[in-house]
Each structure stands twice: as C-alpha cells, then as structure tokens.
C-alpha cells in the first residue's frame, strides 16, 4: 500500500515499443553496438554477420567469411571496427565502412567468446582449450595467455587494468592486465558461467550462469569475502547474458526462459521483465544512452526495444516503491519526482519542489521537460491507499493494467495500439 499522490497520471500501461528485425536464417548468437551506438552488429549460426541501423530499424550490410557459426562479436562503441569469433577457430577484424576483413587469426581450438577493452587496444579471445588469449590490436600479436581455468573459457570482460573470465568450470577469475596475475578466483555458481561484465566504474562485477542466477560481486568493498555475492534468481531458465548500463545503475540479463530482466544495480532487485521472444534469448545489449535494448534469439530474429520512459511504467514504479524509493509531488508544478537519499542527507529540511523548480529560483529561464508526469488529483476525504490487484503476465503483455482504489472501482486501461511486424507492443 502507498499513497496515490506518489503515482503518475493516466493512462497506466506496461507497454514497450519494439521492432522485429529479420535477416538471419538460423539462430542469432551475439550482439554488439558500435559507431557511437548508431549501429549494432549481430552474428549467428548461418555463419554470417549483419550490420543494423538503430535509426532505420533495418539491416545495412552483411559480412561473410566465417565457415562455421559465429559465436561472438564485439566492437568499440565509438569506432567502426568489428571483431568476430567463430567455431571455425578464427577471429576476424572487420571494417564496417568498407565491409571487408582486415585481419584474421587462427587458433588451435573453437572460439567461444571475445571482448575489447575500453580503449580499443586489446582483444581477449576465449577458447575451448581452457585458455584466454590477449591480443594487441596495434601489432596484431598475441601478448599473453591466461591458463587458470580447468574447463573451456566461455566469456570475458575488460575495463581499465582488469580482465575477468568465466568458464565451464563454474568459476570466475579476475586478472591484472599489467602483471597478468590472477587476483581473484570467484566460486559459487552451480553450472557453466555464460557471461561476465564489469561495471564501467569497475566497482562491481556481474556474472550469469546456466544455474538460472545472476550474481553481483562488489569488487570495491569486497563484501563478497564475508557475505558472499548478491544472488538474483528471478530467471526460470539458464541465463545467457548480463550487462551493466553505462551509468552503473542497471543490469540487464537474458536467458533461455525467453525473457529479459532489468535489475536495479543499487537495490539488487527486479525493475522490469520483458517477455521478448518465441525461443531462447542468446544475447542482450544496451546502448550507452540506455534508450535502446537489442535482443538476439534462437528464433532467428532480433528485437530492438525502445526503453525511453521505462522508469515511468507502472510496474517499474511499483517495484521501485517496494525497494524503498521515495517520491514527492512538487508543490509548484505538481510534477512527480524521485527524492534521492543523498538529497535528504544534504538538505536538512523536507524537499517540496522538484529540481527544475529549485533551479528556476536561481535561473528563471530553466523549464521542466514537457514529458514529466503529473500527479493524479484525488477527491478529498478519499482513502489514499492503492493496491495492485493483478500482475498477470498475459494481461500486462496485452497492455491492460487492472488497478483498484479502495472505496471505488476503475475500469482497466486498454491498449488500443495496433501491432505489426515493425511496431509491436509488449
């Protein structure tokens, strides 16, 4: 129960706009954003790579050269170069503008994963021979080999001086890129570690596993040494992918249960669930802005999700309230805004105005965005308790949210948007 004055104005729906992208003729295995997040690349079991435009919502080019399924692809977000790995034991560097292969490296075993560091100078390749190879992208030479795992290395992540690898041996290892020494050996997963991702601030590490869990390891405070990692178990099947948002506030995970879960990385709780595909989801990637999410599936399709305005969805607001987030209605403009804990600490008196109205006191030219939500007007002497009456996934996916206010009845809000292959709602 909570006060309805904390709630945004109507209509209340849990819909997300998405676009179905079709070009692959087999399972789509991997994704990566590039070119300042204006484009992304996908690789699949059809041995091909496809480049996509976020703006056009369509395929812009196709790259062929691998002789077996493409298992990994990565790129520097600000560059046009793409790296792909395949079961044909090769890693290839591509120029997405010229659409040609610039360099190819042959390994002695299957390539299962790859990643590029944040400066675009180093490439880590994960292999079936229990090794992870570090390649200098300036000299195109192998400069180091990490041999700590006892089974195939499936995934890797690099940021700053740190490299993290995950393996079929159920462990996660953290290495120092400068000394090549293993700093941490993280155990606890009960099955294959399928994905690892370092947060951009390098304070936290996320690991996903076929044991249906996502684990968050606090590398900064090292609380996992005494308390263990934070374990999130909301997936109903193997988890195939996990990634931090660029602002470090969210984690996105995808799995074989056909759904994507967006987690709050501070509260370690679920914000929103997207039931995305008709088959396993192999990969999911966020744009740097956080406005776009791409998912790749065994059903041979990709889906591009528009996440703008996600924080205003009723289900997200309900979940945030359950996490203890506080909301307030501005006494000046009547917009609903979130009160951060640091605001309460720094400002001794109660906050009654949104940040735009507070800033306008010093600068009258500042205007609040038009899309800020208004608080609903409630009649006097009315009960101010609001209860979720239904969270049925099927009803949510159809765009219907069933809410009831104590002392009155309200008809459910219907989603009148028409669905098509290029503009669907979930």
C-alpha positions as CSV (number, residue, x, y, z in Angstrom):
1,X,0.0,0.0,0.0
2,X,1.1,3.5,-0.7
3,X,-0.3,7.0,-1.3
4,X,-1.7,7.6,-4.8
5,X,-0.2,11.1,-4.8
6,X,3.1,9.3,-5.5
7,X,1.6,7.9,-8.7
8,X,1.9,9.4,-12.2
9,X,-1.2,10.4,-14.2
10,X,-3.0,8.1,-16.6
11,X,-3.0,6.2,-18.9
12,X,-1.3,3.4,-17.0
13,X,0.1,0.8,-19.3
14,X,3.2,-1.5,-19.2
15,X,3.9,-1.4,-22.9
16,X,7.3,-1.2,-24.6
17,X,7.6,-0.4,-28.2
18,X,9.8,-2.9,-30.2
19,X,10.8,-3.7,-33.7
20,X,11.3,-7.2,-35.1
21,X,14.5,-7.5,-37.3
22,X,14.8,-10.4,-39.7
23,X,17.8,-11.3,-41.9
24,X,19.5,-14.3,-40.2
25,X,18.4,-17.7,-41.4
26,X,19.5,-19.5,-38.2
27,X,19.9,-18.8,-34.5
28,X,21.3,-15.4,-33.7
29,X,24.1,-15.8,-31.1
30,X,25.7,-12.5,-30.3
31,X,25.4,-8.7,-30.5
32,X,27.5,-5.5,-30.1
33,X,26.8,-1.8,-30.5
34,X,29.3,0.3,-32.5
35,X,29.7,3.7,-34.3
36,X,28.5,5.7,-31.2
37,X,25.6,3.3,-30.8
38,X,24.0,4.4,-34.1
39,X,24.6,0.8,-35.3
40,X,24.9,-2.7,-34.0
41,X,26.2,-6.0,-35.3
42,X,24.8,-9.5,-34.9
43,X,26.3,-12.9,-35.6
44,X,24.6,-16.3,-35.9
45,X,24.6,-20.0,-36.8
46,X,24.2,-19.0,-40.5
47,X,28.0,-18.1,-40.4
48,X,27.1,-14.5,-41.2
49,X,27.3,-11.1,-39.6
50,X,24.7,-8.4,-40.2
51,X,25.0,-4.7,-39.5
52,X,21.9,-2.8,-38.4
53,X,20.9,0.8,-38.2
54,X,19.1,1.9,-35.0
55,X,17.5,4.8,-36.8
56,X,16.4,2.9,-39.8
57,X,15.5,-0.3,-37.9
58,X,16.9,-2.4,-40.8
59,X,19.9,-4.2,-42.0
60,X,22.5,-2.1,-43.7
61,X,25.2,-4.7,-44.6
62,X,26.2,-8.3,-44.5
63,X,29.6,-9.8,-43.8
64,X,30.6,-13.3,-44.8
65,X,34.0,-15.0,-44.2
66,X,33.5,-17.5,-41.4
67,X,33.0,-21.1,-42.2
68,X,31.2,-22.1,-39.0
69,X,28.7,-20.4,-36.6
70,X,29.6,-17.0,-35.3
71,X,29.8,-17.3,-31.5
72,X,30.9,-13.8,-30.5
73,X,31.2,-10.3,-31.8
74,X,32.5,-7.1,-30.1
75,X,33.3,-3.6,-31.0
76,X,34.5,-0.3,-29.6
77,X,31.3,1.8,-29.3
78,X,33.0,4.9,-30.8
79,X,34.6,3.1,-33.7
80,X,33.7,1.3,-37.0
81,X,35.8,-1.8,-36.5
82,X,34.2,-5.0,-35.5
83,X,35.7,-8.3,-34.2
84,X,34.0,-11.6,-34.6
85,X,34.8,-15.1,-33.4
86,X,33.7,-18.4,-34.7
87,X,33.7,-22.2,-34.3
88,X,35.9,-22.2,-37.4
89,X,38.7,-21.3,-34.8
90,X,39.2,-17.9,-36.3
91,X,38.9,-14.3,-35.0
92,X,38.4,-11.7,-37.7
93,X,38.7,-7.9,-37.7
94,X,36.3,-6.1,-40.0
95,X,35.9,-2.6,-41.3
96,X,32.2,-1.9,-41.2
97,X,32.5,1.1,-43.6
98,X,34.4,-0.8,-46.3
99,X,32.7,-4.0,-45.3
100,X,35.8,-6.1,-45.7
101,X,38.0,-8.3,-43.5
102,X,41.2,-6.5,-42.4
103,X,42.8,-9.3,-40.3
104,X,42.3,-12.9,-39.3
105,X,43.9,-15.0,-36.6
106,X,43.7,-18.8,-36.5
107,X,43.6,-20.6,-33.1
108,X,44.0,-24.2,-32.2
109,X,40.5,-24.6,-30.8
110,X,37.0,-23.3,-31.0
111,X,36.5,-19.6,-30.3
112,X,33.6,-19.2,-27.7
113,X,33.8,-15.6,-26.8
114,X,35.7,-12.3,-27.2
115,X,35.8,-8.7,-25.8
116,X,37.6,-5.5,-26.5
117,X,38.9,-3.2,-23.7
118,X,37.5,0.3,-23.3
119,X,40.4,2.0,-25.2
120,X,40.2,-0.4,-28.2
121,X,43.8,-1.5,-27.9
122,X,43.4,-5.0,-26.5
123,X,41.3,-8.0,-27.5
124,X,40.6,-11.1,-25.3
125,X,39.7,-14.3,-27.1
126,X,38.0,-17.1,-25.1
127,X,38.8,-20.6,-26.4
128,X,37.7,-24.2,-25.9
129,X,41.2,-25.2,-24.9
130,X,40.8,-23.7,-21.4
131,X,42.8,-20.6,-22.3
132,X,42.0,-16.9,-22.8
133,X,44.4,-15.1,-25.2
134,X,45.2,-11.4,-25.1
135,X,45.9,-9.8,-28.5
136,X,47.4,-6.4,-29.1
137,X,45.3,-4.7,-31.8
138,X,48.1,-2.4,-32.8
139,X,50.6,-5.1,-33.6
140,X,48.1,-8.0,-34.1
141,X,50.3,-10.2,-31.9
142,X,49.3,-12.4,-29.0
143,X,50.9,-10.8,-25.9
144,X,49.6,-13.0,-23.1
145,X,47.7,-16.2,-22.3
146,X,45.6,-16.8,-19.2
147,X,45.6,-20.5,-18.3
148,X,43.9,-20.6,-14.9
149,X,40.6,-22.4,-15.8
150,X,40.2,-26.2,-15.8
151,X,37.4,-26.2,-18.5
152,X,36.6,-24.2,-21.6
153,X,36.7,-20.4,-21.2
154,X,33.3,-19.1,-22.3
155,X,33.3,-15.3,-21.7
156,X,35.4,-12.3,-20.8
157,X,35.1,-8.6,-19.9
158,X,37.8,-5.9,-19.7
159,X,37.8,-2.4,-18.2
160,X,40.9,-0.4,-17.3
161,X,43.6,-2.7,-15.9
162,X,41.2,-5.6,-15.1
163,X,40.2,-8.6,-17.1
164,X,37.5,-11.1,-16.0
165,X,36.9,-14.5,-17.4
166,X,34.1,-17.1,-16.9
167,X,34.3,-20.8,-17.6
168,X,32.5,-24.1,-17.9
169,X,34.4,-25.0,-14.7
170,X,31.8,-22.8,-12.9
171,X,34.3,-20.2,-11.7
172,X,35.0,-16.6,-12.5
173,X,38.6,-15.3,-12.4
174,X,39.8,-11.7,-12.1
175,X,43.3,-10.9,-13.6
176,X,45.5,-7.8,-13.6
177,X,46.4,-6.9,-17.1
178,X,49.7,-5.3,-16.1
179,X,51.1,-8.2,-14.1
180,X,49.0,-11.0,-15.8
181,X,48.4,-12.4,-12.3
182,X,45.2,-13.9,-11.1
183,X,43.8,-11.6,-8.3
184,X,40.6,-13.4,-7.5
185,X,39.0,-16.8,-8.0
186,X,35.3,-16.5,-7.5
187,X,33.3,-19.6,-6.9
188,X,29.6,-20.3,-6.1
189,X,27.9,-20.9,-9.5
190,X,26.4,-24.3,-9.8
191,X,26.8,-24.6,-13.6
192,X,28.5,-23.1,-16.6
193,X,29.3,-19.3,-16.3
194,X,27.9,-18.0,-19.6
195,X,28.5,-14.3,-19.3
196,X,30.6,-11.8,-17.2
197,X,30.5,-8.0,-17.3
198,X,32.5,-5.3,-15.3
199,X,30.6,-2.1,-14.4
200,X,32.1,1.0,-16.2
201,X,33.2,2.3,-12.8
202,X,34.9,-1.1,-12.2
203,X,33.4,-1.3,-8.7
204,X,31.1,-4.3,-9.5
205,X,31.1,-7.4,-11.5
206,X,28.1,-9.3,-12.8
207,X,28.2,-13.0,-13.7
208,X,25.4,-15.1,-15.3
209,X,25.2,-18.8,-15.3
210,X,23.2,-21.8,-16.5
211,X,22.2,-22.3,-12.8
212,X,19.5,-19.7,-13.5
213,X,21.2,-17.0,-11.4
214,X,22.8,-13.6,-11.9
215,X,25.4,-12.7,-9.3
216,X,26.8,-9.3,-8.4
217,X,30.2,-9.1,-6.9
218,X,31.2,-5.9,-5.1
219,X,34.9,-5.6,-6.1
220,X,35.3,-2.2,-4.4
221,X,34.1,-3.1,-0.9
222,X,35.0,-6.8,-1.3
223,X,31.9,-7.7,0.8
224,X,31.7,-11.0,-1.1
225,X,34.6,-12.2,1.0
226,X,32.4,-12.3,4.2
227,X,28.9,-12.1,2.9
228,X,29.1,-13.7,-0.5
229,X,27.8,-12.1,-3.7
230,X,24.3,-10.8,-4.2
231,X,22.4,-13.6,-6.0
232,X,19.3,-12.8,-8.2
233,X,17.2,-15.8,-9.0
234,X,14.2,-14.5,-10.9
235,X,15.0,-16.2,-14.2
236,X,13.2,-19.5,-14.8
237,X,15.9,-21.0,-17.1
238,X,19.6,-20.8,-17.9
239,X,20.9,-17.2,-18.0
240,X,22.8,-16.5,-21.2
241,X,23.8,-12.8,-20.9
242,X,24.3,-10.0,-18.4
243,X,25.4,-6.4,-18.8
244,X,25.7,-3.2,-16.8
245,X,24.3,0.1,-18.1
246,X,26.8,2.8,-18.7
247,X,25.6,4.8,-15.7
248,X,26.2,1.7,-13.5
249,X,22.6,1.9,-12.2
250,X,21.1,-1.1,-14.0
251,X,21.9,-4.6,-15.0
252,X,20.2,-6.3,-18.0
253,X,20.1,-10.1,-18.1
254,X,18.6,-12.5,-20.7
255,X,18.1,-16.2,-20.7
256,X,16.6,-19.4,-22.1
257,X,13.3,-18.7,-20.4
258,X,12.6,-16.3,-23.3
259,X,12.7,-13.2,-21.1
260,X,14.9,-10.2,-20.3
261,X,15.1,-8.8,-16.8
262,X,16.1,-5.2,-16.0
263,X,17.6,-5.0,-12.5
264,X,18.3,-2.1,-10.2
265,X,22.1,-2.4,-9.6
266,X,21.9,-0.5,-6.3
267,X,19.0,-2.3,-4.7
268,X,19.7,-5.6,-6.5
269,X,16.0,-6.1,-7.3
270,X,14.0,-6.5,-10.4
271,X,12.7,-3.4,-12.1
272,X,11.0,-4.8,-15.2
273,X,10.6,-8.1,-17.1
274,X,10.3,-8.2,-20.8
275,X,8.9,-11.4,-22.3
276,X,10.7,-11.0,-25.6
277,X,11.0,-13.9,-28.0
278,X,9.5,-17.2,-29.0
279,X,12.6,-19.1,-28.2
280,X,15.9,-18.9,-26.2
281,X,17.5,-15.5,-25.9
282,X,21.2,-15.8,-26.5
283,X,22.3,-12.2,-26.0
284,X,21.1,-8.8,-25.0
285,X,22.9,-5.5,-25.2
286,X,22.1,-1.9,-24.0
287,X,23.0,1.2,-25.8
288,X,25.2,3.7,-24.0
289,X,22.3,6.1,-23.5
290,X,20.2,3.3,-22.1
291,X,17.4,4.2,-24.5
292,X,17.8,1.1,-26.7
293,X,18.0,-2.6,-25.9
294,X,18.7,-5.3,-28.5
295,X,18.0,-9.0,-28.0
296,X,19.1,-11.9,-30.1
297,X,17.3,-15.2,-30.1
298,X,17.3,-18.8,-31.3
299,X,14.1,-18.0,-33.2
300,X,16.3,-16.3,-35.9
301,X,15.2,-12.8,-35.1
302,X,16.4,-9.7,-33.2
303,X,14.3,-7.3,-31.4
304,X,15.1,-3.6,-30.9
305,X,13.4,-2.2,-27.8
306,X,12.7,1.4,-27.0
307,X,13.4,1.9,-23.3
308,X,12.7,5.6,-23.2
309,X,10.2,6.3,-20.5
310,X,10.7,2.9,-18.9
311,X,11.1,4.4,-15.5
312,X,7.5,5.8,-15.7
313,X,5.9,2.4,-16.4
314,X,3.5,1.4,-13.5
315,X,5.2,-1.9,-12.9
316,X,8.6,-0.2,-12.6
317,X,7.2,2.4,-10.3
318,X,5.6,-0.2,-8.1
319,X,8.8,-2.1,-7.9
320,X,10.8,1.0,-7.0
321,X,8.3,1.8,-4.3
322,X,8.8,-1.8,-3.0
323,X,12.5,-1.2,-3.0
324,X,12.0,1.9,-0.7
325,X,12.4,4.6,-3.3
326,X,10.6,7.8,-2.2
327,X,8.5,10.0,-4.5
328,X,7.1,13.5,-3.9
329,X,4.7,15.9,-5.7
330,X,6.2,19.3,-6.5
331,X,4.2,22.0,-4.7
332,X,4.9,24.4,-7.6
333,X,4.5,22.5,-10.9
334,X,2.7,19.3,-9.5
335,X,5.1,17.0,-11.3
336,X,6.1,13.7,-9.6
337,X,9.8,13.4,-8.8
338,X,12.0,10.9,-7.0
339,X,13.7,12.0,-3.8
340,X,17.3,10.6,-3.6
341,X,18.7,9.6,-0.3
342,X,21.7,11.9,-0.8
343,X,19.3,14.8,-1.2
344,X,17.7,14.0,2.2
345,X,21.2,13.9,3.8
346,X,22.5,17.1,2.1
347,X,19.3,19.2,2.7
348,X,18.1,19.3,6.2
349,X,14.5,20.5,5.5
350,X,11.9,18.5,3.6
351,X,12.1,18.7,-0.2
352,X,8.9,20.1,-1.6
353,X,10.0,21.2,-5.0
354,X,11.4,19.3,-8.0
355,X,14.9,20.0,-9.2
356,X,13.7,22.2,-12.1
357,X,11.7,24.4,-9.8
358,X,14.6,24.6,-7.3
359,X,16.9,25.6,-10.2
360,X,14.5,28.1,-11.6
361,X,14.8,30.1,-8.4
362,X,18.4,31.0,-9.4
363,X,17.7,30.9,-13.2
364,X,14.2,31.8,-14.3
365,X,14.8,30.6,-17.9
366,X,15.0,26.9,-16.9
367,X,11.9,25.0,-17.9
368,X,10.9,21.5,-16.9
369,X,10.6,18.9,-19.7
370,X,7.1,18.5,-21.2
371,X,7.1,14.8,-20.6
372,X,7.3,15.0,-16.8
373,X,4.2,13.2,-15.4
374,X,1.6,15.0,-13.4
375,X,0.3,13.6,-10.1
376,X,-3.3,12.5,-10.2
377,X,-5.9,14.7,-8.5
378,X,-7.7,12.8,-5.7
379,X,-11.0,13.8,-4.2
380,X,-11.0,15.0,-0.6
381,X,-11.6,12.5,2.3
382,X,-10.9,9.6,-0.1
383,X,-8.8,6.7,1.0
384,X,-5.3,7.2,-0.2
385,X,-4.3,3.5,-0.3
386,X,-3.7,2.0,-3.7
387,X,-3.3,-1.8,-4.2
388,X,-2.1,-3.8,-7.1
389,X,-5.0,-6.1,-7.9
390,X,-3.5,-8.0,-10.8
391,X,0.0,-8.7,-12.2
392,X,-0.9,-11.4,-14.6
393,X,1.8,-11.5,-17.3
394,X,-0.6,-12.2,-20.1
395,X,-2.8,-9.2,-19.1
396,X,0.3,-7.0,-18.8
397,X,1.7,-8.1,-22.2
398,X,-1.7,-7.2,-23.8
399,X,-1.4,-3.6,-22.5
400,X,-4.1,-4.0,-19.8
401,X,-3.3,-2.9,-16.3
402,X,-6.0,-3.7,-13.7
403,X,-5.9,-1.3,-10.7
404,X,-8.4,-0.7,-7.9
405,X,-8.7,2.2,-5.5
406,X,-10.3,1.4,-2.1
407,X,-13.9,2.7,-2.0
408,X,-14.3,2.8,-5.8
409,X,-13.9,0.8,-8.9
410,X,-12.0,1.7,-12.0
411,X,-12.2,0.1,-15.4
412,X,-8.9,-1.4,-16.7
413,X,-7.0,0.7,-19.2
414,X,-6.9,-0.9,-22.6
415,X,-4.0,-0.7,-25.1
416,X,-5.5,0.4,-28.4
417,X,-2.2,0.3,-30.3
418,X,-2.3,-1.9,-33.3
419,X,0.5,-4.5,-33.7
420,X,2.6,-5.0,-36.8
421,X,5.9,-6.7,-37.6
422,X,7.8,-3.4,-37.3
423,X,5.9,-1.7,-34.5
424,X,4.7,-4.0,-31.7
425,X,4.0,-3.6,-28.1
426,X,4.6,-6.0,-25.2
